[in-house]
Amino acid sequence: MTIIQPHRKKFQLSISIILLFIFVALSAVISIRLYNLVVYNRYSLAEQEKTLKQLGVANSELRNQLYALLDTAPGVKDKLGLQKEGRPEYINVPLASR
């Protein structure tokens, strides 16, 4: 007596197809999520660069105002103990060797 089970092989094949479909679906979802993160980071970086440029401009304007104030008010320089040096000496810090 021979027992034939033709449906058993189809069942194993369908499990493989289902697992393959799940893998492809998860890969697609992960790829879309990663793409969205990249786009968000690019947008965030562009916004931060724009803010940095604006802060740089504001810093330059404040420095110009400070220099103009110090140049026009001779008493302020004396009160703060500021003096203009023709040849300033800078501090040299040796770099740490590795």
DSSP file (Angstrom, degrees, kcal/mol; ACC not computed):
  #  RESIDUE AA STRUCTURE BP1 BP2  ACC     N-H-->O    O-->H-N    N-H-->O    O-->H-N    TCO  KAPPA ALPHA  PHI   PSI    X-CA   Y-CA   Z-CA
    1    1 A M              0   0    0      0, 0.0     2,-0.5     0, 0.0     0, 0.0   0.000 360.0 360.0 360.0 130.1    0.0    0.0    0.0
    2    2 A T        -     0   0    0      2,-0.0     2,-0.6     0, 0.0     0, 0.0  -0.891 360.0-153.1-109.6 132.3    1.4    3.4   -1.1
    3    3 A I        -     0   0    0     -2,-0.5     2,-0.5     2,-0.0     0, 0.0  -0.916  11.1-165.6-106.6 122.4    0.5    6.6    0.7
    4    4 A I        -     0   0    0     -2,-0.6     3,-0.1     1,-0.0    -2,-0.0  -0.911  10.5-177.5-108.8 129.4    0.7    9.7   -1.4
    5    5 A Q    >>  +     0   0    0     -2,-0.5     4,-0.6     1,-0.1     3,-0.5  -0.682  15.2 159.5-123.8  77.5    0.7   13.1    0.2
    6    6 A P  H 3> S+     0   0    0      0, 0.0     4,-0.9     0, 0.0     3,-0.4   0.797  70.3  60.5 -71.2 -27.0    0.8   15.6   -2.6
    7    7 A H  H 3> S+     0   0    0      1,-0.2     4,-1.9     2,-0.2     5,-0.1   0.755  90.2  69.9 -73.9 -23.7   -0.6   18.5   -0.5
    8    8 A R  H <> S+     0   0    0     -3,-0.5     4,-1.7     1,-0.2    -1,-0.2   0.895  98.0  48.7 -63.5 -40.8    2.3   18.4    2.0
    9    9 A K  H  X S+     0   0    0     -4,-0.6     4,-2.0    -3,-0.4    -1,-0.2   0.873 109.5  52.6 -67.9 -37.4    4.9   19.8   -0.5
   10   10 A K  H  X S+     0   0    0     -4,-0.9     4,-2.4     1,-0.2    -1,-0.2   0.868 106.3  54.6 -65.1 -35.9    2.5   22.6   -1.6
   11   11 A F  H  X S+     0   0    0     -4,-1.9     4,-1.8     2,-0.2    -2,-0.2   0.917 108.4  47.4 -66.0 -42.1    2.2   23.6    2.1
   12   12 A Q  H  X S+     0   0    0     -4,-1.7     4,-1.9     1,-0.2    -1,-0.2   0.875 111.9  51.3 -65.3 -37.5    6.0   23.9    2.5
   13   13 A L  H  X S+     0   0    0     -4,-2.0     4,-2.2     1,-0.2    -2,-0.2   0.899 108.2  50.9 -66.7 -40.2    6.2   25.9   -0.7
   14   14 A S  H  X S+     0   0    0     -4,-2.4     4,-2.4     2,-0.2    -1,-0.2   0.861 107.6  53.1 -68.7 -33.4    3.5   28.3    0.5
   15   15 A I  H  X S+     0   0    0     -4,-1.8     4,-2.7     2,-0.2    -1,-0.2   0.914 109.3  49.8 -64.7 -41.2    5.3   28.8    3.8
   16   16 A S  H  X S+     0   0    0     -4,-1.9     4,-2.3     2,-0.2    -2,-0.2   0.908 111.7  48.0 -62.8 -41.6    8.4   29.7    1.9
   17   17 A I  H  X S+     0   0    0     -4,-2.2     4,-2.5     2,-0.2    -2,-0.2   0.905 111.8  49.6 -65.8 -41.3    6.5   32.2   -0.3
   18   18 A I  H  X S+     0   0    0     -4,-2.4     4,-2.5     2,-0.2    -2,-0.2   0.922 112.1  47.6 -64.4 -43.8    4.9   33.7    2.8
   19   19 A L  H  X S+     0   0    0     -4,-2.7     4,-2.4     2,-0.2    -2,-0.2   0.894 112.2  50.1 -63.9 -39.7    8.2   34.1    4.5
   20   20 A L  H  X S+     0   0    0     -4,-2.3     4,-2.5     2,-0.2    -2,-0.2   0.912 110.9  49.2 -63.7 -42.5    9.7   35.6    1.3
   21   21 A F  H  X S+     0   0    0     -4,-2.5     4,-2.6     2,-0.2    -2,-0.2   0.908 110.9  49.8 -63.2 -42.4    6.8   38.1    1.1
   22   22 A I  H  X S+     0   0    0     -4,-2.5     4,-2.7     2,-0.2     5,-0.2   0.916 111.1  49.9 -63.0 -42.4    7.2   39.1    4.7
   23   23 A F  H  X S+     0   0    0     -4,-2.4     4,-2.3     2,-0.2    -2,-0.2   0.920 112.4  46.5 -61.5 -44.8   11.0   39.6    4.2
   24   24 A V  H  X S+     0   0    0     -4,-2.5     4,-2.2     2,-0.2    -2,-0.2   0.904 113.0  49.7 -65.1 -41.1   10.3   41.8    1.1
   25   25 A A  H  X S+     0   0    0     -4,-2.6     4,-2.3     2,-0.2    -2,-0.2   0.928 112.4  46.7 -64.8 -44.9    7.6   43.8    2.9
   26   26 A L  H  X S+     0   0    0     -4,-2.7     4,-2.6     1,-0.2     5,-0.2   0.892 111.2  52.5 -64.6 -38.6    9.8   44.4    5.9
   27   27 A S  H  X S+     0   0    0     -4,-2.3     4,-2.4    -5,-0.2    -1,-0.2   0.904 109.9  48.9 -62.6 -40.7   12.7   45.4    3.7
   28   28 A A  H  X S+     0   0    0     -4,-2.2     4,-2.4     2,-0.2    -2,-0.2   0.917 112.1  47.9 -65.3 -43.2   10.5   47.9    1.9
   29   29 A V  H  X S+     0   0    0     -4,-2.3     4,-2.3     2,-0.2    -2,-0.2   0.920 113.4  47.4 -64.7 -43.6    9.3   49.4    5.1
   30   30 A I  H  X S+     0   0    0     -4,-2.6     4,-2.6     2,-0.2    -1,-0.2   0.902 111.6  51.2 -65.2 -40.6   12.8   49.7    6.5
   31   31 A S  H  X S+     0   0    0     -4,-2.4     4,-2.3    -5,-0.2    -2,-0.2   0.910 110.8  47.9 -63.3 -42.2   14.1   51.3    3.3
   32   32 A I  H  X S+     0   0    0     -4,-2.4     4,-2.4     2,-0.2    -1,-0.2   0.906 111.7  50.6 -64.9 -40.7   11.3   53.8    3.3
   33   33 A R  H  X S+     0   0    0     -4,-2.3     4,-2.1     2,-0.2    -2,-0.2   0.924 111.2  48.0 -63.5 -44.6   12.0   54.6    7.0
   34   34 A L  H  X S+     0   0    0     -4,-2.6     4,-2.2     2,-0.2    -1,-0.2   0.903 111.0  51.2 -63.4 -40.5   15.7   55.1    6.3
   35   35 A Y  H  X S+     0   0    0     -4,-2.3     4,-2.4     1,-0.2    -1,-0.2   0.920 109.3  50.5 -62.1 -43.5   14.9   57.3    3.3
   36   36 A N  H  X S+     0   0    0     -4,-2.4     4,-2.4     1,-0.2    -1,-0.2   0.878 109.5  51.2 -63.2 -37.3   12.6   59.5    5.4
   37   37 A L  H  X S+     0   0    0     -4,-2.1     4,-2.5     2,-0.2    -1,-0.2   0.900 109.8  49.6 -65.8 -40.0   15.4   59.8    8.1
   38   38 A V  H  X S+     0   0    0     -4,-2.2     4,-2.2     2,-0.2    -2,-0.2   0.925 112.4  47.1 -64.2 -44.2   17.9   60.9    5.5
   39   39 A V  H  X S+     0   0    0     -4,-2.4     4,-2.3     2,-0.2    -2,-0.2   0.916 112.6  49.5 -64.1 -43.0   15.5   63.5    4.0
   40   40 A Y  H  X S+     0   0    0     -4,-2.4     4,-2.7     1,-0.2    -2,-0.2   0.917 111.0  49.4 -62.5 -42.8   14.7   64.8    7.5
   41   41 A N  H  X S+     0   0    0     -4,-2.5     4,-2.5     2,-0.2    -1,-0.2   0.885 110.2  50.7 -65.3 -38.1   18.4   65.1    8.4
   42   42 A R  H  X S+     0   0    0     -4,-2.2     4,-2.3     2,-0.2    -1,-0.2   0.925 112.7  46.2 -63.5 -43.6   19.1   67.0    5.2
   43   43 A Y  H  X S+     0   0    0     -4,-2.3     4,-2.3     2,-0.2    -2,-0.2   0.920 113.5  49.0 -64.3 -43.9   16.3   69.4    5.9
   44   44 A S  H  X S+     0   0    0     -4,-2.7     4,-2.3     1,-0.2    -2,-0.2   0.902 111.1  50.0 -63.4 -41.2   17.4   69.8    9.5
   45   45 A L  H  X S+     0   0    0     -4,-2.5     4,-2.4     2,-0.2    -1,-0.2   0.904 109.7  50.8 -64.4 -41.4   21.0   70.4    8.5
   46   46 A A  H  X S+     0   0    0     -4,-2.3     4,-2.1     1,-0.2    -2,-0.2   0.906 110.9  49.0 -63.4 -40.7   19.9   73.1    5.9
   47   47 A E  H  X S+     0   0    0     -4,-2.3     4,-2.3     1,-0.2    -2,-0.2   0.905 111.5  49.0 -65.0 -41.1   17.8   74.8    8.6
   48   48 A Q  H  X S+     0   0    0     -4,-2.3     4,-2.5     2,-0.2    -2,-0.2   0.878 110.0  51.3 -67.8 -37.1   20.7   74.8   11.0
   49   49 A E  H  X S+     0   0    0     -4,-2.4     4,-2.2     2,-0.2    -1,-0.2   0.900 110.1  49.8 -64.4 -39.7   23.1   76.2    8.4
   50   50 A K  H  X S+     0   0    0     -4,-2.1     4,-2.1     2,-0.2    -2,-0.2   0.917 112.0  47.6 -63.8 -42.9   20.7   79.0    7.7
   51   51 A T  H  X S+     0   0    0     -4,-2.3     4,-2.5     1,-0.2    -2,-0.2   0.894 110.0  53.1 -64.3 -40.1   20.4   79.8   11.4
   52   52 A L  H  X S+     0   0    0     -4,-2.5     4,-2.2     2,-0.2    -2,-0.2   0.895 108.7  49.4 -62.9 -40.4   24.2   79.7   11.7
   53   53 A K  H  X S+     0   0    0     -4,-2.2     4,-2.2     2,-0.2    -1,-0.2   0.910 111.1  49.8 -64.2 -41.7   24.6   82.2    8.8
   54   54 A Q  H  X S+     0   0    0     -4,-2.1     4,-2.4     1,-0.2    -2,-0.2   0.905 111.5  48.3 -64.0 -41.1   22.0   84.5   10.4
   55   55 A L  H  X S+     0   0    0     -4,-2.5     4,-2.5     2,-0.2    -1,-0.2   0.867 109.3  53.7 -67.6 -35.0   23.8   84.3   13.8
   56   56 A G  H  X S+     0   0    0     -4,-2.2     4,-2.2     2,-0.2    -2,-0.2   0.907 110.0  47.1 -63.8 -41.0   27.1   85.0   12.0
   57   57 A V  H  X S+     0   0    0     -4,-2.2     4,-2.4     2,-0.2    -2,-0.2   0.918 112.7  49.1 -65.3 -43.5   25.6   88.1   10.5
   58   58 A A  H  X S+     0   0    0     -4,-2.4     4,-2.3     1,-0.2    -2,-0.2   0.896 110.5  51.4 -63.4 -39.1   24.1   89.2   13.8
   59   59 A N  H  X S+     0   0    0     -4,-2.5     4,-2.4     2,-0.2    -1,-0.2   0.912 109.8  49.2 -63.6 -42.8   27.5   88.6   15.5
   60   60 A S  H  X S+     0   0    0     -4,-2.2     4,-2.5     2,-0.2    -2,-0.2   0.905 110.7  50.2 -63.4 -41.4   29.3   90.8   12.9
   61   61 A E  H  X S+     0   0    0     -4,-2.4     4,-2.3     2,-0.2    -2,-0.2   0.912 111.1  48.7 -64.2 -41.7   26.7   93.6   13.3
   62   62 A L  H  X S+     0   0    0     -4,-2.3     4,-2.4     2,-0.2    -2,-0.2   0.894 111.1  50.3 -65.9 -38.8   27.2   93.5   17.1
   63   63 A R  H  X S+     0   0    0     -4,-2.4     4,-3.0     2,-0.2     5,-0.2   0.923 109.8  50.7 -64.1 -42.4   31.0   93.6   16.7
   64   64 A N  H  X S+     0   0    0     -4,-2.5     4,-2.5     1,-0.2    -2,-0.2   0.910 111.1  48.6 -60.9 -41.4   30.7   96.5   14.3
   65   65 A Q  H  X S+     0   0    0     -4,-2.3     4,-2.4     2,-0.2    -1,-0.2   0.906 112.1  49.0 -64.5 -40.8   28.5   98.4   16.8
   66   66 A L  H  X S+     0   0    0     -4,-2.4     4,-2.7     2,-0.2    -2,-0.2   0.934 112.9  46.6 -64.1 -45.8   30.9   97.6   19.7
   67   67 A Y  H  X S+     0   0    0     -4,-3.0     4,-2.2     1,-0.2    -2,-0.2   0.893 112.6  50.3 -64.5 -38.9   33.9   98.8   17.7
   68   68 A A  H  X S+     0   0    0     -4,-2.5     4,-1.9    -5,-0.2    -1,-0.2   0.909 111.6  48.7 -64.9 -40.3   32.1  101.9   16.6
   69   69 A L  H  X S+     0   0    0     -4,-2.4     4,-1.6     1,-0.2    -2,-0.2   0.915 113.0  46.7 -64.9 -43.5   31.1  102.6   20.2
   70   70 A L  H  < S+     0   0    0     -4,-2.7     7,-0.3     1,-0.2    -1,-0.2   0.837 113.1  50.0 -69.7 -31.3   34.7  102.1   21.4
   71   71 A D  H  < S+     0   0    0     -4,-2.2    -1,-0.2    -5,-0.2    -2,-0.2   0.849 113.8  43.8 -74.2 -34.0   36.1  104.3   18.6
   72   72 A T  H  < S+     0   0    0     -4,-1.9    -2,-0.2     1,-0.2    -1,-0.2   0.746 107.4  60.9 -85.8 -23.1   33.7  107.2   19.3
   73   73 A A    >X  -     0   0    0     -4,-1.6     4,-0.9    -5,-0.2     3,-0.7  -0.851  59.3-177.3-109.1 100.6   33.9  107.3   23.1
   74   74 A P  H 3> S+     0   0    0      0, 0.0     4,-1.1     0, 0.0     3,-0.2   0.807  80.8  58.7 -68.0 -27.6   37.5  108.0   24.2
   75   75 A G  H 3> S+     0   0    0      1,-0.2     4,-2.2     2,-0.2     5,-0.2   0.783  96.1  62.4 -71.9 -26.1   36.7  107.7   27.9
   76   76 A V  H <> S+     0   0    0     -3,-0.7     4,-2.1     1,-0.2    -1,-0.2   0.886 100.1  53.3 -67.8 -38.5   35.4  104.1   27.5
   77   77 A K  H  X>S+     0   0    0     -4,-0.9     5,-2.6    -7,-0.3     4,-0.8   0.915 111.2  45.9 -62.4 -42.4   38.8  102.8   26.4
   78   78 A D  H  <5S+     0   0    0     -4,-1.1     3,-0.4     3,-0.2    -2,-0.2   0.895 111.3  51.6 -69.3 -40.0   40.5  104.3   29.4
   79   79 A K  H  <5S+     0   0    0     -4,-2.2    -1,-0.2     1,-0.2    -2,-0.2   0.879 114.8  42.8 -64.9 -37.0   37.9  103.0   31.8
   80   80 A L  H  <5S-     0   0    0     -4,-2.1    -1,-0.2    -5,-0.2    -2,-0.2   0.572 111.0-121.1 -85.9  -8.5   38.2   99.5   30.5
   81   81 A G  T  <5 +     0   0    0     -4,-0.8     2,-0.3    -3,-0.4    -3,-0.2   0.823  57.0 155.4  74.4  31.5   42.0   99.6   30.3
   82   82 A L      < +     0   0    0     -5,-2.6     2,-0.3    -6,-0.2    -1,-0.2  -0.702  15.6 175.0 -93.1 142.5   42.0   99.0   26.5
   83   83 A Q        -     0   0    0     -2,-0.3     2,-0.5    -5,-0.0    -5,-0.0  -0.995  31.4-116.0-144.7 149.9   44.9  100.1   24.4
   84   84 A K        -     0   0    0     -2,-0.3     2,-0.5     4,-0.0    -2,-0.0  -0.725  27.5-154.4 -88.8 127.8   45.8   99.5   20.7
   85   85 A E        -     0   0    0     -2,-0.5    -2,-0.0     1,-0.1    -1,-0.0  -0.863  10.4-156.6-104.8 134.2   48.9   97.5   20.1
   86   86 A G  S    S+     0   0    0     -2,-0.5    -1,-0.1     1,-0.3    -2,-0.0   0.901  92.8  19.7 -73.2 -41.5   50.9   98.0   16.9
   87   87 A R  S    S-     0   0    0      2,-0.0    -1,-0.3     0, 0.0     2,-0.1  -0.772  84.9-159.4-129.4  86.0   52.5   94.6   17.1
   88   88 A P        -     0   0    0      0, 0.0     2,-0.6     0, 0.0    -4,-0.0  -0.355  11.4-134.8 -68.9 144.8   50.5   92.3   19.3
   89   89 A E        -     0   0    0     -2,-0.1     2,-0.2     0, 0.0    -2,-0.0  -0.892  21.6-152.1-100.9 124.8   52.2   89.2   20.8
   90   90 A Y        -     0   0    0     -2,-0.6     2,-0.4     1,-0.0     0, 0.0  -0.631  19.4-108.4 -97.4 154.1   50.1   86.1   20.6
   91   91 A I        -     0   0    0     -2,-0.2     2,-0.6     2,-0.0    -1,-0.0  -0.674  29.1-151.3 -80.9 128.7   50.2   83.1   22.9
   92   92 A N        -     0   0    0     -2,-0.4    -1,-0.0     2,-0.0     0, 0.0  -0.906   9.7-168.8-103.9 122.8   51.7   80.1   21.3
   93   93 A V        -     0   0    0     -2,-0.6     2,-0.1     0, 0.0    -2,-0.0  -0.947  22.0-128.0-110.7 120.1   50.5   76.8   22.6
   94   94 A P        -     0   0    0      0, 0.0     2,-0.2     0, 0.0     3,-0.0  -0.414  26.3-116.0 -68.3 141.1   52.4   73.7   21.5
   95   95 A L        -     0   0    0     -2,-0.1     2,-0.3     1,-0.1     0, 0.0  -0.516  31.3-107.0 -75.1 142.6   50.3   71.0   20.0
   96   96 A A        -     0   0    0     -2,-0.2     2,-0.3     1,-0.1    -1,-0.1  -0.530  34.5-132.1 -70.5 129.5   50.2   67.7   21.9
   97   97 A S              0   0    0     -2,-0.3    -1,-0.1     1,-0.1     0, 0.0  -0.594 360.0 360.0 -84.4 145.7   52.3   65.1   20.0
   98   98 A R              0   0    0     -2,-0.3    -1,-0.1     0, 0.0    -2,-0.0   0.423 360.0 360.0-101.8 360.0   50.7   61.7   19.5
